[in-house]
Amino acid sequence: MKDELKQIARRVNWFESPEKVVRDVDRFLVYFMQYCLDTDIPVMRRYFTDQQFRHALNNRLPGILDDRSAAYWDLVLPV
């Protein structure tokens, strides 16, 4: 795993190892959409497609992503 991806995984999901976090892509992306920094977005876009982000957003588990973050990502991701 690339160091930059590991750092993001560690920051957005601090209670699990980065290796475990990245294994569940949808869950990782939902945590990312909630806790990311603006500077993280271009990095993650190199590793994950818009379709992967959209899939994670549409199939997210309850309780991770707040309404404000969900609305933002719903606007910026293509349908």
Summary of the structure (lengths in Angstrom):
residues: 79
radius of gyration: 11.5
end to end distance: 29.0
largest distance: 31.8
contacts: 204
relative contact order: 0.16
helix: 68%
strand: 0%
